[in-house]
Amino acid sequence: MLESLLNFLVSTGIWKLFFTRAETGSGMFDLAGSGWIFDWVACLQLLAMYVIVGVLVYLAIVRKFEPLLLLPIAIGMLLTNLPGAELFHLDFFIADEIDYAFILHNGGFLDMLYLGVKLGIYPCLIFIGIGAMTDFTPLIANPKSLLIGAGAQLGVFVAFALALISGVFDPLQAAAIGIIGGADGPTAILVTKTLAPALLGAIAIAAYSYMALIPMIQPPFMRLLTSPKERTIRMTALRPVSQTEKILFPIVVVAVVWLIVPDAVTLIGCLMFGNLLNVCGVTDRLSKTAQNELMNIVTIFLGISVGATASAANFLRLETILIIFLGLFAFCISTMGGLLTAKIMCKLTGGKINPLIGSAGVSAVPMAARVSQIEGQKYDPANFLLMHAMGPNVAGVIGSAVAAGVFLSSFK
């Protein structure tokens, strides 16, 4: 009876929160040769992770920062840091040779969901939904917006170089960190799961956190790099775009990207397929499904499985702090790159382009475009920049996917 009671005690979460097997623990106080030790290091790490989970839940629910993703990520982090639950095993996925048959037979619930990340399924499905929700009309009407979207990828390559120079990260990890500057969560996840799966939790949390903080991060740079006169520039109305152009655009984009960067076709192809469902006029049901049911389901699976990679031992490291810092730096440089590109175009066109739309060149659709609109109306309440900013904004989606393709083709 006593032995059964002891067996039950050591199987409880309370016991496993404070004690661990002697051969795996890093703490002290062996319990009278029982094979269990009080692992104070692991205990403190877990408590720290619970605090981080609480902060993410607060940001998602109270501050409403990207709640659709931060909340599932937070719950994934919580579940993976419950000792004894055995819901997720990161070691299964970072081995040189992944045994998928073993995972299917022995993996936990979150291991099953994470297969959608590891196999690159979730990011592609998300891109189908994004494509169905995205209006490329402003970009078609003003193709010069592509230059701004390209300029806003500057932070990707600057952060990659800095991560490499730091000596802390290898080239594959540096590429995964750099892609944070594209401000595109699914793209960052796809690159990271391929090149540096051990960093997925830190990179995903950094990417989505900075996307949520766009209204706080970008305005200071917008005011720093533009003059009061430039902020009041009114742009002429965009030309009408025909139905034929809307249908041909996704097909042409896929063909062009395939010719230049074939590794980017996975994301671009899914993005443009979703957009074609929306604009062709004969697949409304599929378009609505991609925008709503598909996006909602995949967002839940993606968020919770990405959060599961943030175990205490894997997340609480110096590398995580560096990733968060480099991610913020990449995001700021990308914002500046878009603004400076738009400023140059303003000069070349004789003041016909408002440089504020340059900050929308990052891939966060449509939040970055809204920030351009809000900032412009602070100086001219009758100035409407939203549709003009949407051009660089959707160009940034394409640009970040192409940047991801460049990294994948170079390092995978």
N, C-alpha and C positions, 0 to 999 in steps of 0.2 A: 504493500500500500504506500509506504513511504517512498519507495523507489519510483512508483508511478507518479506521485506528487512532485518529486524532484524532476522527473522527465518533463512533466507539464510545465513546471516553472522555467526550465531552461529553454523551452520552446516559445515562450511569450515574447512579445515585442519589448516589454519593459526590461527583461533580462538582456536581450540582444542589443538594446540601446546602450547599455553600460558595460557589458562583458562580451568578450570574444574568445575564440579558441587561441590557445597559447602560441600555436605555430604560425598564426596569421596576425596576431595583435602587435601593437607598438607601444602599449602602455606598461603598467606596473601592477604589483600586488597579485601574484598568483594565488588563487584561492586554495591553499592547502594542498597543492599538487593535484587539483581536480582537473587540470587541463583548461581551465577558464581563467582569464585575467581581466582586471578592470582596465579597459583601454581608454584612458582619459583623452588621448589625442583624437581618436576616432569619434569619441563622444562630443568633444568640442566642435569638431568639423561638422557633425550632423546638426548640432544646435545652430551653428552658423548658417547652414543651408536652410534650416527652418525659418530663420530670420529673413534670408533672401527671398524665400517663397512668400513670406508675409508682405514684404515690400512690393513684390510683383503683383500680388493680389490687390494690394492697396492702390497701386498705380492703375490697374485694370478696372477695378470696380468704383473706387472713389474718384480718381482723377480722370478716368475714362481714356487712358493712353493705350491705343490699340487693344482694346479688351478682347476682341475676337481671337487674338493670338496670344497675348500675354497671359490670359487666364488659363487656357489649355497648357501652355508651356509651364506655368507655375505648378499646376496639378501634376504634370509629368515629372517635374523636379521633386515634388513631395513624394510621389509614389515610389520613385527609384531610390529615395533616401530613407525608406522604411526598412530597417534591418529585419531580415528573416522573411520578408515578403517574396523575395526572389522573382520580381516582375521583369527585371531587365538585366542583361549581362553584356556590357560593352565589349568585354574581351572576345565575345563570339564574333564581333564584326570588324575588329581591327587586326585580326590574325592575317598572316601572309596568305594563307589558303582558307577561305571561309567554307565551312561545312554546313551548307544549307539544310541538308537532310538531318543532321544532328540538331540544328536549331529548331526545326519543325517538330522533332520528337521530344526535345528536352527544354526548349525555351519557355519563358514566361509570357504572360499576356502582352507586355510592352515589346518583347522581342518580336512577336508576330506583327505588331503594328509597325515596328521600325523597319521591317523588310520593305515597306513601301517607300521609305526614305533611302535605304541602302541601294535599292534597285532603281532609284530615280523616278518612281511612279508619281508620288505626291506632287513634287514641284511642277511636273509636266501637266498634270490635271489642273493644278492651280492656274497655270498659264492659259489653259483653254478657257477657264472662267474669266480670267482677266481680259483676255482677248474679246470675249463676248460682251464684256462691260465697257470696253474702251472705244471711244470715238476717235478715229484717226483723221477725221475731216480737217481739223486745223492743220495737221501736218501735210496732208495732200494739197491743201490750198496754199500753204507756204512751206515748200520743201527746204527752204534755207534753215528752217528750224532744226534740221538734222545736224547742222554744224554746231548748234548750241548743245544739243544732246551729246554730241561727241566730245565737245569741250568739257562737259560736266563729268566725264569719265577720268579726268586728270587725277583725282584723288585715288582712284583704284591703283594706278601705276606708281604714284608717289608713295603710297602706303606699302605697296609690295616691295619697293626698293628699300624703304626704311626698315621693314621687318627683316629683310634679307641682311642688311648692313648690321643690324643689332647683334647678329650672331646667335640669337636665341632660337630662331626658327630656320628650318630648312626651306628650300625653294617651294616645295609643295605647300607647306604651311603658310609661307609668306603670300603665295597666290590666293589662298583661301581667305586670309586676313584682308588683303587688298580689296577683294570684291565687295567688302562692306561699304566701300565708298560709292558703289553703284546704287545704294539705297533701295535694293530689291531683295526682299527676304527669300523668296523661292530660289532665285538665282544663287544667292549666297549659300543656301542649303545644298543645292545641287553640286556646286563646286566643292564645298567642304566635305560632303559625304564621299566624294570621289578622291580628293587629294589628301585630306587631313581629318578623317572621321573622329579622331579623339578630341578635336577642337570644336566639334559641331555645337555643343551646348553653349559655350562662351560666344562663338561667332553669331549664332542665331539670336541669342538674347541681345547682344550688342546691336546687331542690324535692326531688329524690330524696335528696340528702345529708342535708337536715334531717329528712326522713321517717325515714331510717335512724338518726338521732341522737335520736329521740324519748325513749328511755330515759334519755338524759343531759340533754336540754333541759327536759323537763316537770317532773320531781320537785321541783326547787328552787322553782318557782312554786306547785306544789301545797302545799308546806309553808308557803310565805310567805302564801298567801291563805286557808288553812283553819286552824282551831284543832284542838288534839289531841282535844278532845271531838267535834268534827264528823267527824273522820276515823274515829271508831269507831261512827258511826251504822250500824245494821243496817236495811236496807230490806226491806220485806215481799216475799214471793214474787210474781212476776208472774202474772197470770191466764192461764189456757189460751187459746190462739188457735185458732179453728176453721179448717178447710180452706177454707171459703167466704171467710173474711176474708183468708186468705193469697192467694187467687186474685184477689179484688176489689181488694186494695191496690194492686198495680202499675198496674192500669187506672185507678183513681181518681187516683193520683198524676200520671200522664201527663196526664189531663184537666185537673186543677187547675193544673199547671204551664203547660200550653198556654194556659189562660185568662189567666194572669198574665204569664208571660214566655215567649212563643212561641219565642224564640231558644235557650232552654234545653232544648227538646224533643229536640233531636238527641242530647244526652248522656243525659238522663233517659229518653227513649224506649228507647235501647239498654240502659240499666241495668235498666229494668223488664221489658223483653223477656227478658233473661237470667234475671231472677228468676222470671218466669212459667214459663219452661222448667223451672225447678227445682221449683216448688211445685205445678204443675198435675197432676202424677202420671202423665202419659201420654207425656212426652218425655224420659225418663231418658237415652236415648242422646245426644240433642242437648245436654242439660244437661251431661253428662260431657264431651262433645266441647268445649263452650264453656269449661269449667273447666280442661281439660287441653291437648289438642292445639292448639285455637285460641289460647288464652292464651300457650302456649309459643312458637308460631310468630310471632305478632304481637309478642310481647315482644322477640324477637331482632331483627326488622325495625325496630321502633320504636327500640330502644336504639342500634343501630349507625347508623341514619340520623340520629338526633338528635345523637349524638356527632360525626358528620361535619360538622355546622355549626360546630364549635368549631375553626376554623382559627386559626393563630397570629395572623395579622393582625387577625382579627375578635374573638378571645377576649382577647388580652392588651392590655386597654385599661382606663382609669380607670372606665368605665361598668361593667365586669365586677365590680370591687371594690365599687362602690356597689350593684349588684344583689345580690351575696352578703350585704352588710350589711343592706340593706332586706329581703331575704328572711328573714333570721334574725329581724329585728325584727318582721316581719309574723307569723311563726310564734309568737313569744313573746306578742305581743298577742292572737292568736287563742286561745292556751292560756289566757291570763288572762281573755279575754272569756267563754269557756265556763265557767271556774271561778266567775267572779263571777255569771254567770246562774244557775248551780246553787246558789250560796250564797244568792242572793235567793229562789229557789224553796224552799230549805231553811227559811228564815225564814217564808215565807208558808204553808208546810204544817205548821208546828209541829215541825220537825226530822225529817220523814219521808224526806228526800232527803239522801244523803251527797254533799257538794259535790265530793268527789274525782272523781265521774263526769263532772264538767264538763270536765275536761281531755280527755276522750275525744270532745268535740264536734268536734275537728278530723277531717279525712276519712281519716286513715291507718288503714284497717281491716286486721286487728284489733289492730294493735300498740298504738294509743293506749288501747284498752279494757284490754289486758293490763297496761299501766302503772298504770292506775287500780286494778286488782285487786292488783297487787304492792304498791303503796304503801299500800293499805288494810290489807293483811294484816301490814304491819310494825307496826301499832298494835293489831290484833285478828286473830290468826291464824285465827280461826273465821269471819271475815267474808268473804262471797263476793259481790263486786261485779261480776264479769265480765259476767253477763247484763244487769244494770242499766246497765252502761257501754256495752254494745253498742247500746242504744237511741240515745243521743246520737251514738255513733260512726257508725252508718249514716245518721242524720239529717244528720251533717256531710257525707256524700257527696252527699246531695240538696242541701244548702245551698251547697256549693261549686259544683255544677253550675248552680244558680240564679244565684249571683253571677257566674259566667262568662257566663250568658245576659244578665244586666243589662249587663255591659261590652260584649258583642258587639252588643247592640241599640242601645247608645249611641254606639259608635265605629266599627263596621265600615263 
